[in-house]
């Protein structure tokens, strides 16, 4: 399991990954460490670039982005909708 899941009390405790990733996922625009994944754009982005991209127009602002685990960078159950509305979705 992800160390974030084992360490309890960590915001990454919603990690869905069962193992560890082999490397870091970088932002596709600035090459820094990614913290979000946008399925509509099929892009991994850092918070700064995500804000820049998704505030460009009202259609992009409606994209739902998934937070990455801060430990292993796999997808989590935490999502960002709009500019700052964060939600936690249950697993099925």
C-alpha positions as CSV (number, residue, x, y, z in Angstrom):
1,X,0.0,0.0,0.0
2,X,1.0,3.6,-0.4
3,X,3.0,5.0,2.6
4,X,0.5,7.9,2.6
5,X,-2.3,5.4,3.5
6,X,-0.2,3.7,6.2
7,X,0.8,7.0,7.9
8,X,-2.8,8.0,8.9
9,X,-3.7,11.6,9.3
10,X,-2.0,12.5,6.0
11,X,-4.1,14.3,3.4
12,X,-2.9,11.6,0.9
13,X,-4.8,8.9,2.9
14,X,-7.3,8.7,0.1
15,X,-4.7,7.1,-2.2
16,X,-6.1,4.3,-4.4
17,X,-2.8,2.8,-5.4
18,X,-1.7,-0.6,-4.1
19,X,2.0,-0.2,-4.9
20,X,4.6,2.5,-5.5
21,X,5.2,4.4,-8.7
22,X,8.6,4.0,-10.3
23,X,9.2,7.7,-10.7
24,X,7.8,11.2,-10.3
25,X,5.0,12.6,-12.5
26,X,6.0,16.0,-13.8
27,X,3.7,18.9,-14.9
28,X,3.4,18.8,-18.6
29,X,3.8,22.6,-18.9
30,X,6.6,23.6,-16.5
31,X,8.1,20.2,-15.7
32,X,7.8,20.7,-11.9
33,X,6.2,18.0,-9.8
34,X,2.5,17.4,-10.8
35,X,-0.2,17.5,-8.2
36,X,-3.4,17.2,-10.3
37,X,-4.6,15.1,-13.3
38,X,-7.2,16.5,-15.7
39,X,-8.9,13.7,-17.6
40,X,-10.5,16.2,-20.1
41,X,-7.1,17.5,-21.1
42,X,-5.3,14.2,-20.5
43,X,-2.7,16.2,-18.6
44,X,-0.8,16.1,-15.4
45,X,-0.4,19.7,-13.9
46,X,1.1,21.5,-10.9
47,X,-1.2,23.8,-9.0
48,X,0.2,26.9,-10.6
49,X,-0.3,25.7,-14.2
50,X,-3.7,24.1,-13.4
51,X,-4.9,27.5,-12.2
52,X,-3.5,29.2,-15.3
53,X,-5.0,26.6,-17.7
54,X,-8.4,26.2,-16.1
55,X,-9.2,29.8,-15.5
56,X,-8.7,30.6,-19.2
57,X,-12.4,30.3,-20.0
58,X,-15.7,29.1,-18.5
59,X,-15.5,25.7,-20.3
60,X,-12.1,24.8,-19.0
61,X,-13.1,26.0,-15.5
62,X,-15.8,23.2,-15.5
63,X,-13.1,20.4,-15.9
64,X,-13.0,18.0,-12.9
65,X,-9.4,17.4,-11.9
66,X,-8.1,14.6,-9.7
67,X,-5.5,15.2,-7.0
68,X,-2.4,13.0,-7.0
69,X,-1.2,11.3,-3.8
70,X,1.6,13.4,-2.3
71,X,3.6,10.3,-1.5
72,X,3.3,8.1,-4.6
73,X,1.6,10.4,-7.1
74,X,-1.2,8.0,-7.9
75,X,-4.8,9.2,-8.4
76,X,-6.8,9.8,-5.2
77,X,-10.5,10.2,-4.3
78,X,-10.0,14.0,-3.9
79,X,-11.2,16.1,-6.8
80,X,-11.0,19.8,-7.7
81,X,-14.0,21.3,-9.5
82,X,-13.8,24.9,-10.8
83,X,-11.2,27.2,-9.4
84,X,-11.2,25.9,-5.8
85,X,-14.1,23.7,-4.9
86,X,-12.5,20.5,-3.5
87,X,-14.7,17.3,-3.1
88,X,-14.0,13.8,-1.9
89,X,-15.8,11.0,-3.8
90,X,-16.5,7.6,-2.3
91,X,-15.0,4.5,-3.9
92,X,-17.2,2.0,-5.5
